[in-house]
Amino acid sequence: MTTDKTTVAGSELPVLMTKADLKYLDEVGGQGAYRQVAWIKSTTGTFFPLYGSDDDLVRLDGQTEFPDQEAL
């Protein structure tokens, strides 16, 4: 599943450079403990959702990181 820049910016979820410990949808399918917590931008410029549990919420300096629409 890929998504356009408007949807990514409107989601107010961070755009990450690396996947880290988060998972793609096909890795968590059917497991209700996961929800989307971020996006990752591929080298081709497409965006893919990343999923994690509540413990995986992406925060920097105690604050939720919101994507900058200009940076997308």
Distance bins in CASP14 RR format, pairs under 12 A and 6 or more apart:
PFRMAT RR
TARGET T0000
AUTHOR 0000-0000-0000
RMODE 2
METHOD distances of the structure
MODEL  1
1 7 0 0 0 0 0 1 0 0 0 0 0
1 24 0 0 0 0 1 0 0 0 0 0 0
1 25 1 0 0 1 0 0 0 0 0 0 0
1 26 0 0 0 0 1 0 0 0 0 0 0
1 36 0 0 0 0 0 1 0 0 0 0 0
1 39 0 0 0 0 0 1 0 0 0 0 0
1 40 0 0 0 0 0 1 0 0 0 0 0
1 46 0 0 0 0 1 0 0 0 0 0 0
1 47 0 0 0 0 1 0 0 0 0 0 0
1 48 1 0 0 1 0 0 0 0 0 0 0
1 49 1 0 0 1 0 0 0 0 0 0 0
1 50 0 0 0 0 0 1 0 0 0 0 0
1 51 0 0 0 0 0 1 0 0 0 0 0
2 8 0 0 0 0 0 1 0 0 0 0 0
2 24 0 0 0 0 0 1 0 0 0 0 0
2 25 0 0 0 0 0 1 0 0 0 0 0
2 39 0 0 0 0 0 1 0 0 0 0 0
2 40 0 0 0 0 0 1 0 0 0 0 0
2 41 0 0 0 0 0 1 0 0 0 0 0
2 42 0 0 0 0 1 0 0 0 0 0 0
2 44 0 0 0 0 1 0 0 0 0 0 0
2 45 0 0 0 0 1 0 0 0 0 0 0
2 46 1 0 1 0 0 0 0 0 0 0 0
2 47 1 0 0 1 0 0 0 0 0 0 0
2 48 1 0 0 1 0 0 0 0 0 0 0
2 49 0 0 0 0 1 0 0 0 0 0 0
3 9 0 0 0 0 0 1 0 0 0 0 0
3 10 0 0 0 0 0 1 0 0 0 0 0
3 11 0 0 0 0 1 0 0 0 0 0 0
3 13 0 0 0 0 0 1 0 0 0 0 0
3 15 0 0 0 0 0 1 0 0 0 0 0
3 25 0 0 0 0 0 1 0 0 0 0 0
3 36 0 0 0 0 0 1 0 0 0 0 0
3 39 1 0 0 1 0 0 0 0 0 0 0
3 40 0 0 0 0 0 1 0 0 0 0 0
3 41 0 0 0 0 0 1 0 0 0 0 0
3 42 0 0 0 0 0 1 0 0 0 0 0
3 45 0 0 0 0 0 1 0 0 0 0 0
3 46 1 0 0 1 0 0 0 0 0 0 0
3 47 1 0 1 0 0 0 0 0 0 0 0
3 48 1 0 0 1 0 0 0 0 0 0 0
3 49 1 0 0 1 0 0 0 0 0 0 0
3 50 0 0 0 0 0 1 0 0 0 0 0
3 67 0 0 0 0 0 1 0 0 0 0 0
3 72 0 0 0 0 0 1 0 0 0 0 0
4 10 0 0 0 0 0 1 0 0 0 0 0
4 11 0 0 0 0 0 1 0 0 0 0 0
4 39 0 0 0 0 0 1 0 0 0 0 0
4 41 0 0 0 0 0 1 0 0 0 0 0
4 45 0 0 0 0 0 1 0 0 0 0 0
4 46 0 0 0 0 1 0 0 0 0 0 0
4 47 1 0 0 1 0 0 0 0 0 0 0
4 72 0 0 0 0 1 0 0 0 0 0 0
5 11 0 0 0 0 0 1 0 0 0 0 0
5 15 0 0 0 0 1 0 0 0 0 0 0
5 39 0 0 0 0 0 1 0 0 0 0 0
5 41 0 0 0 0 1 0 0 0 0 0 0
5 45 0 0 0 0 1 0 0 0 0 0 0
5 46 0 0 0 0 0 1 0 0 0 0 0
5 47 1 0 0 1 0 0 0 0 0 0 0
5 67 0 0 0 0 1 0 0 0 0 0 0
5 68 0 0 0 0 0 1 0 0 0 0 0
5 69 1 0 0 1 0 0 0 0 0 0 0
5 70 0 0 0 0 0 1 0 0 0 0 0
5 71 0 0 0 0 1 0 0 0 0 0 0
5 72 1 0 1 0 0 0 0 0 0 0 0
6 47 0 0 0 0 0 1 0 0 0 0 0
6 67 0 0 0 0 0 1 0 0 0 0 0
6 69 0 0 0 0 1 0 0 0 0 0 0
6 72 0 0 0 0 1 0 0 0 0 0 0
7 13 0 0 0 0 0 1 0 0 0 0 0
7 15 0 0 0 0 0 1 0 0 0 0 0
7 36 0 0 0 0 0 1 0 0 0 0 0
7 39 0 0 0 0 1 0 0 0 0 0 0
7 46 0 0 0 0 0 1 0 0 0 0 0
7 47 1 0 0 1 0 0 0 0 0 0 0
7 48 0 0 0 0 0 1 0 0 0 0 0
7 49 0 0 0 0 1 0 0 0 0 0 0
7 67 0 0 0 0 0 1 0 0 0 0 0
7 69 0 0 0 0 0 1 0 0 0 0 0
7 72 0 0 0 0 0 1 0 0 0 0 0
8 14 0 0 0 0 1 0 0 0 0 0 0
8 15 1 0 0 1 0 0 0 0 0 0 0
8 16 0 0 0 0 0 1 0 0 0 0 0
8 36 0 0 0 0 0 1 0 0 0 0 0
8 38 0 0 0 0 0 1 0 0 0 0 0
8 39 1 0 1 0 0 0 0 0 0 0 0
8 40 0 0 0 0 0 1 0 0 0 0 0
8 41 0 0 0 0 1 0 0 0 0 0 0
8 45 0 0 0 0 0 1 0 0 0 0 0
8 46 0 0 0 0 0 1 0 0 0 0 0
8 47 1 0 1 0 0 0 0 0 0 0 0
8 48 0 0 0 0 1 0 0 0 0 0 0
8 49 0 0 0 0 1 0 0 0 0 0 0
8 50 0 0 0 0 0 1 0 0 0 0 0
8 66 0 0 0 0 0 1 0 0 0 0 0
8 67 1 0 0 1 0 0 0 0 0 0 0
8 68 0 0 0 0 0 1 0 0 0 0 0
8 69 0 0 0 0 1 0 0 0 0 0 0
8 71 0 0 0 0 0 1 0 0 0 0 0
8 72 1 0 1 0 0 0 0 0 0 0 0
9 15 0 0 0 0 1 0 0 0 0 0 0
9 39 0 0 0 0 1 0 0 0 0 0 0
9 47 0 0 0 0 1 0 0 0 0 0 0
9 66 0 0 0 0 1 0 0 0 0 0 0
9 67 1 0 1 0 0 0 0 0 0 0 0
9 68 0 0 0 0 1 0 0 0 0 0 0
9 69 1 0 1 0 0 0 0 0 0 0 0
9 70 0 0 0 0 1 0 0 0 0 0 0
9 71 0 0 0 0 1 0 0 0 0 0 0
9 72 1 0 1 0 0 0 0 0 0 0 0
10 39 0 0 0 0 0 1 0 0 0 0 0
10 47 0 0 0 0 0 1 0 0 0 0 0
10 66 0 0 0 0 1 0 0 0 0 0 0
10 67 0 0 0 0 1 0 0 0 0 0 0
10 68 0 0 0 0 0 1 0 0 0 0 0
10 69 0 0 0 0 1 0 0 0 0 0 0
10 72 0 0 0 0 1 0 0 0 0 0 0
11 35 0 0 0 0 0 1 0 0 0 0 0
11 36 1 0 0 1 0 0 0 0 0 0 0
11 37 0 0 0 0 0 1 0 0 0 0 0
11 38 0 0 0 0 1 0 0 0 0 0 0
11 39 1 0 0 1 0 0 0 0 0 0 0
11 47 0 0 0 0 1 0 0 0 0 0 0
11 49 0 0 0 0 1 0 0 0 0 0 0
11 50 0 0 0 0 0 1 0 0 0 0 0
11 64 0 0 0 0 0 1 0 0 0 0 0
11 66 0 0 0 0 1 0 0 0 0 0 0
11 67 1 0 0 1 0 0 0 0 0 0 0
11 69 0 0 0 0 0 1 0 0 0 0 0
11 72 0 0 0 0 0 1 0 0 0 0 0
12 36 0 0 0 0 0 1 0 0 0 0 0
12 37 0 0 0 0 0 1 0 0 0 0 0
12 38 0 0 0 0 0 1 0 0 0 0 0
12 39 0 0 0 0 0 1 0 0 0 0 0
12 58 0 0 0 0 0 1 0 0 0 0 0
12 64 1 0 0 1 0 0 0 0 0 0 0
12 65 0 0 0 0 1 0 0 0 0 0 0
12 66 1 0 1 0 0 0 0 0 0 0 0
12 67 1 0 0 1 0 0 0 0 0 0 0
12 68 0 0 0 0 0 1 0 0 0 0 0
12 69 0 0 0 0 0 1 0 0 0 0 0
13 22 0 0 0 0 0 1 0 0 0 0 0
13 35 0 0 0 0 0 1 0 0 0 0 0
13 36 1 0 0 1 0 0 0 0 0 0 0
13 37 1 0 0 1 0 0 0 0 0 0 0
13 38 1 0 1 0 0 0 0 0 0 0 0
13 39 1 0 1 0 0 0 0 0 0 0 0
13 40 0 0 0 0 0 1 0 0 0 0 0
13 47 0 0 0 0 0 1 0 0 0 0 0
13 48 0 0 0 0 0 1 0 0 0 0 0
13 49 0 0 0 0 1 0 0 0 0 0 0
13 50 0 0 0 0 1 0 0 0 0 0 0
13 51 0 0 0 0 0 1 0 0 0 0 0
13 52 0 0 0 0 0 1 0 0 0 0 0
13 56 0 0 0 0 0 1 0 0 0 0 0
13 57 0 0 0 0 1 0 0 0 0 0 0
13 58 1 0 0 1 0 0 0 0 0 0 0
13 59 0 0 0 0 0 1 0 0 0 0 0
13 64 0 0 0 0 1 0 0 0 0 0 0
13 65 0 0 0 0 1 0 0 0 0 0 0
13 66 1 0 0 1 0 0 0 0 0 0 0
13 67 1 0 0 1 0 0 0 0 0 0 0
13 72 0 0 0 0 0 1 0 0 0 0 0
14 20 0 0 0 0 0 1 0 0 0 0 0
14 22 0 0 0 0 0 1 0 0 0 0 0
14 36 0 0 0 0 0 1 0 0 0 0 0
14 37 0 0 0 0 1 0 0 0 0 0 0
14 38 1 0 1 0 0 0 0 0 0 0 0
14 39 1 0 0 1 0 0 0 0 0 0 0
14 40 0 0 0 0 1 0 0 0 0 0 0
14 41 0 0 0 0 0 1 0 0 0 0 0
14 47 0 0 0 0 0 1 0 0 0 0 0
14 49 0 0 0 0 0 1 0 0 0 0 0
14 50 0 0 0 0 1 0 0 0 0 0 0
14 56 0 0 0 0 0 1 0 0 0 0 0
14 57 0 0 0 0 1 0 0 0 0 0 0
14 58 1 0 1 0 0 0 0 0 0 0 0
14 59 0 0 0 0 1 0 0 0 0 0 0
14 60 0 0 0 0 1 0 0 0 0 0 0
14 63 0 0 0 0 0 1 0 0 0 0 0
14 64 1 0 0 1 0 0 0 0 0 0 0
14 65 1 0 1 0 0 0 0 0 0 0 0
14 66 1 0 0 1 0 0 0 0 0 0 0
14 67 1 0 1 0 0 0 0 0 0 0 0
14 68 0 0 0 0 1 0 0 0 0 0 0
14 71 0 0 0 0 0 1 0 0 0 0 0
14 72 0 0 0 0 0 1 0 0 0 0 0
15 37 0 0 0 0 0 1 0 0 0 0 0
15 38 1 0 0 1 0 0 0 0 0 0 0
15 39 1 0 1 0 0 0 0 0 0 0 0
15 40 1 0 0 1 0 0 0 0 0 0 0
15 41 1 0 1 0 0 0 0 0 0 0 0
15 42 0 0 0 0 0 1 0 0 0 0 0
15 45 0 0 0 0 0 1 0 0 0 0 0
15 46 0 0 0 0 0 1 0 0 0 0 0
15 47 1 0 0 1 0 0 0 0 0 0 0
15 48 0 0 0 0 0 1 0 0 0 0 0
15 49 0 0 0 0 0 1 0 0 0 0 0
15 50 0 0 0 0 1 0 0 0 0 0 0
15 58 0 0 0 0 1 0 0 0 0 0 0
15 65 0 0 0 0 1 0 0 0 0 0 0
15 66 0 0 0 0 1 0 0 0 0 0 0
15 67 1 0 1 0 0 0 0 0 0 0 0
15 68 0 0 0 0 1 0 0 0 0 0 0
15 69 0 0 0 0 0 1 0 0 0 0 0
15 70 0 0 0 0 0 1 0 0 0 0 0
15 71 1 0 0 1 0 0 0 0 0 0 0
15 72 1 0 0 1 0 0 0 0 0 0 0
16 22 1 0 0 1 0 0 0 0 0 0 0
16 37 0 0 0 0 1 0 0 0 0 0 0
16 38 1 0 1 0 0 0 0 0 0 0 0
16 39 1 0 0 1 0 0 0 0 0 0 0
16 40 1 0 1 0 0 0 0 0 0 0 0
16 41 0 0 0 0 1 0 0 0 0 0 0
16 42 0 0 0 0 0 1 0 0 0 0 0
16 47 0 0 0 0 0 1 0 0 0 0 0
16 48 0 0 0 0 0 1 0 0 0 0 0
16 49 0 0 0 0 0 1 0 0 0 0 0
16 50 1 0 0 1 0 0 0 0 0 0 0
16 56 0 0 0 0 0 1 0 0 0 0 0
16 58 1 0 0 1 0 0 0 0 0 0 0
16 60 0 0 0 0 0 1 0 0 0 0 0
16 65 0 0 0 0 1 0 0 0 0 0 0
16 67 0 0 0 0 1 0 0 0 0 0 0
17 38 0 0 0 0 0 1 0 0 0 0 0
17 39 0 0 0 0 0 1 0 0 0 0 0
17 40 1 0 0 1 0 0 0 0 0 0 0
17 41 1 0 0 1 0 0 0 0 0 0 0
17 42 0 0 0 0 0 1 0 0 0 0 0
17 43 0 0 0 0 0 1 0 0 0 0 0
17 50 0 0 0 0 0 1 0 0 0 0 0
17 58 0 0 0 0 0 1 0 0 0 0 0
17 65 0 0 0 0 0 1 0 0 0 0 0
17 71 0 0 0 0 0 1 0 0 0 0 0
18 38 0 0 0 0 0 1 0 0 0 0 0
18 40 1 0 0 1 0 0 0 0 0 0 0
18 41 0 0 0 0 0 1 0 0 0 0 0
18 42 0 0 0 0 0 1 0 0 0 0 0
18 50 0 0 0 0 1 0 0 0 0 0 0
18 58 0 0 0 0 0 1 0 0 0 0 0
19 27 0 0 0 0 1 0 0 0 0 0 0
19 37 0 0 0 0 0 1 0 0 0 0 0
19 38 0 0 0 0 1 0 0 0 0 0 0
19 39 0 0 0 0 0 1 0 0 0 0 0
19 40 1 0 1 0 0 0 0 0 0 0 0
19 41 0 0 0 0 0 1 0 0 0 0 0
19 42 0 0 0 0 0 1 0 0 0 0 0
19 48 0 0 0 0 1 0 0 0 0 0 0
19 49 0 0 0 0 0 1 0 0 0 0 0
19 50 1 0 0 1 0 0 0 0 0 0 0
19 51 0 0 0 0 0 1 0 0 0 0 0
19 52 0 0 0 0 0 1 0 0 0 0 0
19 56 0 0 0 0 0 1 0 0 0 0 0
19 58 0 0 0 0 0 1 0 0 0 0 0
20 37 0 0 0 0 0 1 0 0 0 0 0
20 38 0 0 0 0 1 0 0 0 0 0 0
20 40 0 0 0 0 1 0 0 0 0 0 0
20 50 0 0 0 0 1 0 0 0 0 0 0
20 51 0 0 0 0 0 1 0 0 0 0 0
20 52 0 0 0 0 0 1 0 0 0 0 0
20 56 0 0 0 0 1 0 0 0 0 0 0
20 58 0 0 0 0 1 0 0 0 0 0 0
21 27 0 0 0 0 0 1 0 0 0 0 0
21 34 0 0 0 0 0 1 0 0 0 0 0
21 37 0 0 0 0 0 1 0 0 0 0 0
21 38 0 0 0 0 0 1 0 0 0 0 0
21 50 0 0 0 0 1 0 0 0 0 0 0
21 51 0 0 0 0 0 1 0 0 0 0 0
21 52 0 0 0 0 1 0 0 0 0 0 0
21 53 0 0 0 0 0 1 0 0 0 0 0
21 55 0 0 0 0 1 0 0 0 0 0 0
21 56 1 0 0 1 0 0 0 0 0 0 0
21 58 0 0 0 0 0 1 0 0 0 0 0
22 28 0 0 0 0 1 0 0 0 0 0 0
22 34 0 0 0 0 1 0 0 0 0 0 0
22 35 0 0 0 0 0 1 0 0 0 0 0
22 36 0 0 0 0 1 0 0 0 0 0 0
22 37 1 0 0 1 0 0 0 0 0 0 0
22 38 1 0 0 1 0 0 0 0 0 0 0
22 39 0 0 0 0 1 0 0 0 0 0 0
22 40 1 0 0 1 0 0 0 0 0 0 0
22 48 0 0 0 0 0 1 0 0 0 0 0
22 49 0 0 0 0 1 0 0 0 0 0 0
22 50 1 1 0 0 0 0 0 0 0 0 0
22 51 1 0 0 1 0 0 0 0 0 0 0
22 52 1 0 1 0 0 0 0 0 0 0 0
22 53 0 0 0 0 1 0 0 0 0 0 0
22 55 0 0 0 0 0 1 0 0 0 0 0
22 56 1 0 0 1 0 0 0 0 0 0 0
22 57 0 0 0 0 0 1 0 0 0 0 0
22 58 0 0 0 0 1 0 0 0 0 0 0
23 29 0 0 0 0 1 0 0 0 0 0 0
23 30 0 0 0 0 0 1 0 0 0 0 0
23 31 0 0 0 0 1 0 0 0 0 0 0
23 33 0 0 0 0 0 1 0 0 0 0 0
23 34 1 0 0 1 0 0 0 0 0 0 0
23 35 0 0 0 0 0 1 0 0 0 0 0
23 36 0 0 0 0 0 1 0 0 0 0 0
23 37 0 0 0 0 1 0 0 0 0 0 0
23 38 0 0 0 0 0 1 0 0 0 0 0
23 40 0 0 0 0 0 1 0 0 0 0 0
23 48 0 0 0 0 0 1 0 0 0 0 0
23 49 0 0 0 0 1 0 0 0 0 0 0
23 50 1 0 0 1 0 0 0 0 0 0 0
23 51 1 0 1 0 0 0 0 0 0 0 0
23 52 1 0 0 1 0 0 0 0 0 0 0
23 53 0 0 0 0 1 0 0 0 0 0 0
23 56 0 0 0 0 1 0 0 0 0 0 0
24 34 0 0 0 0 0 1 0 0 0 0 0
24 36 0 0 0 0 0 1 0 0 0 0 0
24 38 0 0 0 0 0 1 0 0 0 0 0
24 39 0 0 0 0 0 1 0 0 0 0 0
24 40 0 0 0 0 1 0 0 0 0 0 0
24 42 0 0 0 0 0 1 0 0 0 0 0
24 48 1 0 0 1 0 0 0 0 0 0 0
24 49 1 0 0 1 0 0 0 0 0 0 0
24 50 1 0 0 1 0 0 0 0 0 0 0
24 51 1 0 0 1 0 0 0 0 0 0 0
24 52 0 0 0 0 0 1 0 0 0 0 0
25 31 0 0 0 0 0 1 0 0 0 0 0
25 34 0 0 0 0 1 0 0 0 0 0 0
25 35 0 0 0 0 0 1 0 0 0 0 0
25 36 0 0 0 0 1 0 0 0 0 0 0
25 40 0 0 0 0 0 1 0 0 0 0 0
25 48 0 0 0 0 1 0 0 0 0 0 0
25 49 1 0 0 1 0 0 0 0 0 0 0
25 50 0 0 0 0 1 0 0 0 0 0 0
25 51 1 0 0 1 0 0 0 0 0 0 0
25 52 0 0 0 0 0 1 0 0 0 0 0
26 34 0 0 0 0 0 1 0 0 0 0 0
26 48 0 0 0 0 0 1 0 0 0 0 0
26 49 0 0 0 0 0 1 0 0 0 0 0
26 50 0 0 0 0 0 1 0 0 0 0 0
26 51 0 0 0 0 1 0 0 0 0 0 0
27 34 0 0 0 0 1 0 0 0 0 0 0
27 48 0 0 0 0 0 1 0 0 0 0 0
27 49 0 0 0 0 0 1 0 0 0 0 0
27 50 0 0 0 0 1 0 0 0 0 0 0
27 51 1 0 0 1 0 0 0 0 0 0 0
27 52 0 0 0 0 1 0 0 0 0 0 0
28 34 1 0 1 0 0 0 0 0 0 0 0
28 35 0 0 0 0 1 0 0 0 0 0 0
28 36 0 0 0 0 1 0 0 0 0 0 0
28 37 0 0 0 0 0 1 0 0 0 0 0
28 49 0 0 0 0 0 1 0 0 0 0 0
28 50 0 0 0 0 1 0 0 0 0 0 0
28 51 1 0 1 0 0 0 0 0 0 0 0
28 52 1 0 0 1 0 0 0 0 0 0 0
28 53 0 0 0 0 1 0 0 0 0 0 0
28 56 0 0 0 0 0 1 0 0 0 0 0
29 35 0 0 0 0 0 1 0 0 0 0 0
29 51 0 0 0 0 1 0 0 0 0 0 0
29 52 0 0 0 0 0 1 0 0 0 0 0
30 51 0 0 0 0 0 1 0 0 0 0 0
31 51 0 0 0 0 1 0 0 0 0 0 0
31 52 0 0 0 0 1 0 0 0 0 0 0
31 53 0 0 0 0 1 0 0 0 0 0 0
32 51 0 0 0 0 1 0 0 0 0 0 0
32 52 0 0 0 0 0 1 0 0 0 0 0
32 53 0 0 0 0 1 0 0 0 0 0 0
32 54 0 0 0 0 0 1 0 0 0 0 0
33 51 0 0 0 0 1 0 0 0 0 0 0
33 52 0 0 0 0 1 0 0 0 0 0 0
33 53 1 0 1 0 0 0 0 0 0 0 0
33 54 0 0 0 0 1 0 0 0 0 0 0
33 55 0 0 0 0 1 0 0 0 0 0 0
33 56 0 0 0 0 0 1 0 0 0 0 0
34 49 0 0 0 0 0 1 0 0 0 0 0
34 50 0 0 0 0 1 0 0 0 0 0 0
34 51 1 0 1 0 0 0 0 0 0 0 0
34 52 1 0 1 0 0 0 0 0 0 0 0
34 53 1 0 0 1 0 0 0 0 0 0 0
34 54 0 0 0 0 1 0 0 0 0 0 0
34 55 0 0 0 0 0 1 0 0 0 0 0
34 56 0 0 0 0 1 0 0 0 0 0 0
34 57 0 0 0 0 0 1 0 0 0 0 0
35 49 0 0 0 0 1 0 0 0 0 0 0
35 50 0 0 0 0 0 1 0 0 0 0 0
35 51 1 0 0 1 0 0 0 0 0 0 0
35 52 1 0 0 1 0 0 0 0 0 0 0
35 53 1 0 0 1 0 0 0 0 0 0 0
35 54 1 0 0 1 0 0 0 0 0 0 0
35 55 0 0 0 0 0 1 0 0 0 0 0
35 56 0 0 0 0 1 0 0 0 0 0 0
35 57 0 0 0 0 1 0 0 0 0 0 0
36 47 0 0 0 0 0 1 0 0 0 0 0
36 48 0 0 0 0 0 1 0 0 0 0 0
36 49 1 0 1 0 0 0 0 0 0 0 0
36 50 1 0 0 1 0 0 0 0 0 0 0
36 51 1 0 1 0 0 0 0 0 0 0 0
36 52 1 0 0 1 0 0 0 0 0 0 0
36 53 0 0 0 0 0 1 0 0 0 0 0
36 56 0 0 0 0 0 1 0 0 0 0 0
36 57 0 0 0 0 0 1 0 0 0 0 0
36 58 0 0 0 0 0 1 0 0 0 0 0
37 49 0 0 0 0 1 0 0 0 0 0 0
37 50 1 0 0 1 0 0 0 0 0 0 0
37 51 1 0 0 1 0 0 0 0 0 0 0
37 52 1 0 1 0 0 0 0 0 0 0 0
37 53 0 0 0 0 1 0 0 0 0 0 0
37 54 0 0 0 0 1 0 0 0 0 0 0
37 55 0 0 0 0 1 0 0 0 0 0 0
37 56 1 0 1 0 0 0 0 0 0 0 0
37 57 1 0 1 0 0 0 0 0 0 0 0
37 58 1 0 1 0 0 0 0 0 0 0 0
37 59 0 0 0 0 1 0 0 0 0 0 0
37 64 0 0 0 0 1 0 0 0 0 0 0
37 65 0 0 0 0 0 1 0 0 0 0 0
38 47 0 0 0 0 0 1 0 0 0 0 0
38 48 0 0 0 0 1 0 0 0 0 0 0
38 49 1 0 0 1 0 0 0 0 0 0 0
38 50 1 0 1 0 0 0 0 0 0 0 0
38 51 0 0 0 0 1 0 0 0 0 0 0
38 52 0 0 0 0 1 0 0 0 0 0 0
38 56 0 0 0 0 1 0 0 0 0 0 0
38 57 0 0 0 0 1 0 0 0 0 0 0
38 58 1 0 1 0 0 0 0 0 0 0 0
38 59 0 0 0 0 0 1 0 0 0 0 0
38 60 0 0 0 0 0 1 0 0 0 0 0
38 64 0 0 0 0 0 1 0 0 0 0 0
38 65 0 0 0 0 1 0 0 0 0 0 0
38 66 0 0 0 0 0 1 0 0 0 0 0
38 67 0 0 0 0 1 0 0 0 0 0 0
39 45 0 0 0 0 0 1 0 0 0 0 0
39 46 0 0 0 0 0 1 0 0 0 0 0
39 47 1 0 1 0 0 0 0 0 0 0 0
39 48 1 0 0 1 0 0 0 0 0 0 0
39 49 1 0 0 1 0 0 0 0 0 0 0
39 50 1 0 0 1 0 0 0 0 0 0 0
39 51 0 0 0 0 0 1 0 0 0 0 0
39 58 0 0 0 0 1 0 0 0 0 0 0
39 65 0 0 0 0 0 1 0 0 0 0 0
39 66 0 0 0 0 0 1 0 0 0 0 0
39 67 1 0 0 1 0 0 0 0 0 0 0
39 71 0 0 0 0 0 1 0 0 0 0 0
39 72 0 0 0 0 1 0 0 0 0 0 0
40 46 0 0 0 0 1 0 0 0 0 0 0
40 47 1 0 0 1 0 0 0 0 0 0 0
40 48 1 0 1 0 0 0 0 0 0 0 0
40 49 0 0 0 0 1 0 0 0 0 0 0
40 50 1 0 1 0 0 0 0 0 0 0 0
40 51 0 0 0 0 0 1 0 0 0 0 0
40 58 0 0 0 0 0 1 0 0 0 0 0
40 67 0 0 0 0 0 1 0 0 0 0 0
41 47 1 0 1 0 0 0 0 0 0 0 0
41 48 0 0 0 0 1 0 0 0 0 0 0
41 49 0 0 0 0 0 1 0 0 0 0 0
41 50 0 0 0 0 0 1 0 0 0 0 0
41 67 0 0 0 0 1 0 0 0 0 0 0
41 71 0 0 0 0 1 0 0 0 0 0 0
41 72 1 0 0 1 0 0 0 0 0 0 0
42 48 1 0 0 1 0 0 0 0 0 0 0
42 50 0 0 0 0 0 1 0 0 0 0 0
45 72 0 0 0 0 1 0 0 0 0 0 0
46 72 0 0 0 0 0 1 0 0 0 0 0
47 67 0 0 0 0 1 0 0 0 0 0 0
47 72 0 0 0 0 1 0 0 0 0 0 0
50 56 0 0 0 0 1 0 0 0 0 0 0
50 57 0 0 0 0 0 1 0 0 0 0 0
50 58 0 0 0 0 1 0 0 0 0 0 0
51 57 0 0 0 0 0 1 0 0 0 0 0
51 58 0 0 0 0 0 1 0 0 0 0 0
52 58 0 0 0 0 1 0 0 0 0 0 0
57 63 0 0 0 0 0 1 0 0 0 0 0
57 64 1 0 0 1 0 0 0 0 0 0 0
57 65 0 0 0 0 0 1 0 0 0 0 0
58 64 1 0 0 1 0 0 0 0 0 0 0
58 65 1 0 1 0 0 0 0 0 0 0 0
58 66 0 0 0 0 0 1 0 0 0 0 0
58 67 0 0 0 0 0 1 0 0 0 0 0
59 65 1 0 0 1 0 0 0 0 0 0 0
59 66 0 0 0 0 0 1 0 0 0 0 0
60 66 0 0 0 0 0 1 0 0 0 0 0
65 71 0 0 0 0 0 1 0 0 0 0 0
66 72 0 0 0 0 0 1 0 0 0 0 0
END
